[in-house]
Amino acid sequence: MRHVGLCLLAVVALYIPHCFTSTCPLVLKTNAQVERRLLNEGFHRDLETSVFLSSPENLKSCIVLIKDVYPPGSYVDPNQLKFFKPFGGPDFYIPQMINVETPEHFSPRILAYYFVRPQPMDDGRWLINMTVPIHFRYHRARSGTSYPLEVGVRLPHPAILLQCEDVGGDACRALTQLEPCPPTGNDQCEWLSIHTFSTSEAVMGIIPVGNTDLLDTVLMTTTCVTAGATLLILASLRKKKT
């Protein structure tokens, strides 16, 4: 029985790779190099994403899907993205409601789809250069004597997918189904997953954190300022009456 079990394991090990290996020429021969950088400073910044596509195929008829996942410490504002769309911003779909006021410890991660057409480069590659405004959330305050008063929010590289017209033939019909699917229908729901890599680490936003060690000082200062302002208002009202 032991020999039979080993034989079955060997057969499964040989069979599984063939089951999950794509025969689509577009998938096998196309690579996406993703590079990112954060622009500006503070809680409200710009995230620049550059995608360099290397492929023997003509990608003129293709649409590139940039599938981004933002961690709880960050978010994009759909209303802001909609405002920038007439000025060259990307088509996008964000399948969830976003509360821009929620702090990091009460926030979920955010899924965002960006739809962009690649542009040809002189070296034969295809380029996408996309910049979107990104915001960092406030983090829970903590003791400055026990923890550093800043945290890093890591923004991972996105997944890159393609949708092309008349490229790849019948072998490219086995497509990736997006979950959730964009509301425009199946035309934006089925894509080809492309091998993606980067020569740099994921970008990191450094966010300041409040110091709970200063809570008593802050409360006392706030109370004194409020009391002083109240006395000034009362004195001014009394002076007007007299």
C-alpha positions as CSV (number, residue, x, y, z in Angstrom):
1,M,0.0,0.0,0.0
2,R,2.9,2.3,0.8
3,H,4.3,1.9,-2.8
4,V,0.8,2.5,-4.2
5,G,0.5,5.8,-2.2
6,L,3.9,7.0,-3.4
7,C,3.0,6.2,-7.0
8,L,-0.2,8.2,-6.7
9,L,1.6,11.2,-5.2
10,A,4.1,11.1,-8.1
11,V,1.3,11.1,-10.7
12,V,-0.4,14.0,-9.0
13,A,2.8,16.0,-8.8
14,L,3.4,15.5,-12.5
15,Y,-0.2,16.2,-13.4
16,I,-0.9,19.4,-11.4
17,P,1.6,21.7,-13.1
18,H,0.1,20.9,-16.5
19,C,-3.3,21.7,-15.1
20,F,-2.4,25.2,-14.0
21,T,0.1,26.1,-16.7
22,S,-1.3,28.5,-19.3
23,T,-0.7,27.8,-23.0
24,C,-1.7,31.4,-24.0
25,P,1.2,33.0,-25.9
26,L,0.3,36.4,-24.5
27,V,0.6,35.1,-21.0
28,L,3.8,33.1,-21.6
29,K,5.7,35.9,-23.4
30,T,4.5,39.1,-21.7
31,N,6.1,40.5,-18.6
32,A,5.1,43.6,-16.6
33,Q,7.7,45.5,-14.6
34,V,6.0,47.7,-11.9
35,E,7.8,50.6,-10.3
36,R,6.3,53.0,-7.7
37,R,7.1,56.2,-5.8
38,L,5.4,58.5,-3.4
39,L,5.3,62.2,-4.2
40,N,5.0,65.1,-1.8
41,E,4.9,64.9,2.0
42,G,2.4,64.5,4.8
43,F,-0.9,62.6,5.0
44,H,-2.1,63.6,1.5
45,R,0.2,62.6,-1.2
46,D,0.4,61.3,-4.8
47,L,1.2,57.7,-5.8
48,E,2.9,57.3,-9.1
49,T,2.8,53.9,-10.8
50,S,4.8,53.0,-13.9
51,V,4.2,49.8,-15.7
52,F,6.6,48.6,-18.4
53,L,5.2,45.8,-20.6
54,S,7.5,43.6,-22.6
55,S,5.7,41.5,-25.2
56,P,6.2,40.2,-28.8
57,E,2.6,40.9,-29.4
58,N,1.1,44.3,-30.5
59,L,-0.7,45.5,-27.5
60,K,-2.4,48.4,-29.2
61,S,-5.8,46.9,-28.8
62,C,-5.2,45.9,-25.2
63,I,-6.5,47.4,-22.0
64,V,-4.4,47.1,-18.8
65,L,-6.0,46.4,-15.5
66,I,-4.0,47.6,-12.5
67,K,-5.5,45.8,-9.5
68,D,-4.5,47.6,-6.3
69,V,-5.1,46.7,-2.7
70,Y,-4.6,49.5,-0.2
71,P,-3.9,48.6,3.5
72,P,-6.2,49.9,6.3
73,G,-3.8,52.8,7.0
74,S,-4.4,54.4,3.5
75,Y,-7.2,55.1,1.2
76,V,-8.2,56.7,-2.2
77,D,-11.2,59.0,-2.5
78,P,-13.5,58.0,-5.3
79,N,-14.9,61.5,-5.5
80,Q,-11.4,62.9,-6.0
81,L,-10.6,60.3,-8.6
82,K,-13.8,61.1,-10.4
83,F,-12.9,64.8,-10.4
84,F,-9.5,64.2,-11.9
85,K,-10.8,61.8,-14.6
86,P,-11.6,64.6,-17.2
87,F,-8.0,65.9,-16.7
88,G,-6.3,62.7,-17.6
89,G,-7.0,60.5,-14.6
90,P,-7.7,56.8,-15.2
91,D,-11.0,55.0,-15.4
92,F,-11.5,53.2,-12.2
93,Y,-13.9,51.0,-10.1
94,I,-13.8,50.8,-6.3
95,P,-16.4,48.1,-5.2
96,Q,-16.9,49.4,-1.6
97,M,-18.0,52.4,0.3
98,I,-15.1,54.5,1.7
99,N,-15.3,56.6,4.9
100,V,-12.5,59.1,4.6
101,E,-12.8,60.1,8.3
102,T,-12.3,56.6,9.8
103,P,-9.0,56.0,11.7
104,E,-6.7,53.2,10.7
105,H,-7.8,50.7,13.4
106,F,-11.5,50.9,12.3
107,S,-10.8,50.7,8.6
108,P,-10.7,47.8,6.1
109,R,-8.4,47.3,3.3
110,I,-9.5,48.8,0.0
111,L,-9.6,47.1,-3.4
112,A,-9.4,49.4,-6.5
113,Y,-9.4,48.6,-10.2
114,Y,-7.7,51.0,-12.7
115,F,-8.3,50.6,-16.5
116,V,-5.6,52.2,-18.7
117,R,-4.4,51.8,-22.3
118,P,-0.6,51.2,-22.8
119,Q,1.4,53.6,-25.0
120,P,4.3,52.3,-27.2
121,M,7.9,53.2,-26.3
122,D,10.9,53.6,-28.6
123,D,12.6,50.5,-27.2
124,G,9.7,48.2,-28.2
125,R,8.1,48.1,-24.8
126,W,4.7,49.5,-23.7
127,L,4.3,52.1,-21.0
128,I,1.6,53.0,-18.5
129,N,2.3,56.0,-16.2
130,M,-0.5,56.6,-13.7
131,T,-0.6,59.0,-10.8
132,V,-3.5,59.0,-8.3
133,P,-3.9,61.0,-5.0
134,I,-3.6,58.8,-2.0
135,H,-4.3,59.6,1.7
136,F,-3.0,58.1,5.0
137,R,-5.3,57.6,8.0
138,Y,-4.7,58.7,11.5
139,H,-3.3,55.9,13.7
140,R,-4.2,55.1,17.4
141,A,-2.0,57.2,19.8
142,R,0.5,55.3,22.0
143,S,3.1,55.8,24.6
144,G,6.2,57.5,23.4
145,T,8.4,55.9,26.1
146,S,7.5,52.4,24.9
147,Y,7.0,52.8,21.1
148,P,8.3,55.0,18.3
149,L,6.0,57.9,17.5
150,E,5.7,57.1,13.8
151,V,4.5,54.1,11.8
152,G,5.1,52.8,8.3
153,V,2.2,52.1,5.9
154,R,3.4,49.7,3.2
155,L,1.8,50.0,-0.2
156,P,2.4,46.7,-2.1
157,H,2.9,46.5,-5.8
158,P,-0.4,45.9,-7.8
159,A,-1.3,42.9,-9.9
160,I,-1.3,43.5,-13.7
161,L,-3.9,41.9,-16.0
162,L,-4.6,42.3,-19.7
163,Q,-7.7,42.3,-21.9
164,C,-7.0,42.3,-25.7
165,E,-8.9,42.0,-28.9
166,D,-7.8,39.3,-31.4
167,V,-4.5,38.6,-29.6
168,G,-3.4,35.1,-28.6
169,G,-5.9,33.0,-30.4
170,D,-8.1,30.3,-28.9
171,A,-5.5,29.4,-26.2
172,C,-6.2,32.7,-24.4
173,R,-9.9,32.0,-23.8
174,A,-9.3,30.7,-20.3
175,L,-9.5,34.0,-18.5
176,T,-9.3,35.3,-14.9
177,Q,-12.6,36.2,-13.4
178,L,-12.6,39.3,-11.2
179,E,-14.2,39.2,-7.8
180,P,-16.1,41.4,-7.4
181,C,-16.9,42.1,-11.0
182,P,-17.3,45.7,-12.2
183,P,-20.9,46.8,-12.7
184,T,-20.4,47.5,-16.4
185,G,-20.8,43.8,-17.1
186,N,-18.7,40.9,-18.4
187,D,-16.7,43.1,-20.7
188,Q,-14.6,44.3,-17.7
189,C,-14.8,41.1,-15.7
190,E,-12.6,38.6,-17.6
191,W,-8.8,39.2,-17.9
192,L,-5.5,37.6,-18.5
193,S,-3.1,37.5,-15.5
194,I,0.4,38.7,-16.5
195,H,3.7,37.8,-14.8
196,T,4.6,40.9,-12.7
197,F,7.9,41.8,-11.1
198,S,9.7,44.9,-9.7
199,T,13.3,45.9,-9.3
200,S,12.4,48.0,-6.1
201,E,10.8,47.4,-2.8
202,A,7.2,48.5,-2.2
203,V,6.9,52.1,-1.2
204,M,6.3,53.1,2.4
205,G,4.6,56.1,3.9
206,I,5.8,57.2,7.3
207,I,3.0,58.6,9.5
208,P,3.3,60.4,12.8
209,V,1.4,59.0,15.8
210,G,0.1,60.8,18.9
211,N,1.8,60.5,22.2
212,T,-0.4,59.3,25.1
213,D,2.3,60.4,27.6
214,L,1.3,64.0,26.9
215,L,-2.4,63.4,27.6
216,D,-2.4,65.1,31.0
217,T,-0.6,68.1,29.6
218,V,-2.9,68.4,26.6
219,L,-6.0,68.1,28.8
220,M,-4.7,70.8,31.3
221,T,-3.7,73.2,28.5
222,T,-7.1,72.7,26.7
223,T,-9.0,73.3,30.0
224,C,-7.0,76.5,30.8
225,V,-7.4,77.9,27.3
226,T,-11.1,77.1,27.3
227,A,-11.6,78.6,30.7
228,G,-9.6,81.7,29.7
229,A,-11.6,82.2,26.5
230,T,-14.9,81.8,28.5
231,L,-13.9,84.5,31.0
232,L,-12.9,86.9,28.3
233,I,-16.3,86.4,26.6
234,L,-18.1,87.0,29.9
235,A,-16.1,90.0,30.7
236,S,-16.8,91.4,27.2
237,L,-20.5,90.9,27.6
238,R,-20.6,92.5,31.1
239,K,-18.7,95.5,29.7
240,K,-21.2,96.0,27.0
241,K,-24.1,95.9,29.4
242,T,-22.6,98.6,31.6
